[in-house]
Amino acid sequence: MSGSTASAWWQLLRAGNVFTAVSNILAGFLLAHGEWQPVWPLVILIVSSIGLYLAGMVLNDVFDLEIDRVERPERPLPSGRIEPLTAKLIGWGLVLDGLTGAALAAWLIGSWMPLVVAGLLALTIVGYDTVLKQTPLGPLTMGACRALNVLLGASACTDLPQHKVVFLYAGLVGVYTVALTLLARDEAGTSSPRAVKSASNLAQSSILAVAIVAVLVPPLKLGWLAAWLILWIVVRIVTYEPYIDPSPPTVRQSVSRLITLFIPLDALTCVAAAGWPAGLCVLTLLAPTYVATRRAPMT
């Protein structure tokens, strides 16, 4: 594979984003289990999540090909660096990979729950990429994808319905996702200050709500609360930039930063669920995210 082809695939897959999907899985798993056991179902669910996430990235560009020919002709498919048929086959293959991994995890734990959640996630991803992205349901569908990804991590728990805090956290991650999706909708054009402000308020509110939910898990500690407040301030700063300058480069940069913030968001939740070592472990995902995004942008 030549350097230019490899670069095109990095750009198509948006490889830096995938570590945020992994952090979602870890947060859901630790909220449900409180520890890193059982290990093998966790590892397999991470692989399943990666497959489904990358499938969503590839199929998004496959079904957006005609739009990208006009708005983003530099993308790998409209520029001709990757054949659309090849991308389509890879995308559907990744869907199959994700579902196969979930089926294996289901077999290991003796419960259909991982496969059920992965199936719902796959349907939601395909629904978003094919018909829902450009509709008013688009941001809600994207939020559902993230929420289901958190639940996929928790699905290794055979009594998942009893873990209400997992569903609450997944829902709030979904709300945060809706906010950044609303901000990203006009990244190819100039966003209105009103739309940016609405997305900013929604993102900040979801961060504060997650902090409140996480307080329900362990006894509240001052240092941990301070970390949440710092994260809230960071989100406020990131979403303020496109409010002042709603040009496409600024919006794209802010969206990329908000996507990256999934990792510290999940890491703080892992602190609440399993202690500081767990949170710091999840936080190390920022390193490969940074390396990958140096090669290809997140959006």
Beta strands, then each sheet from edge to edge (+ up, - down):
end
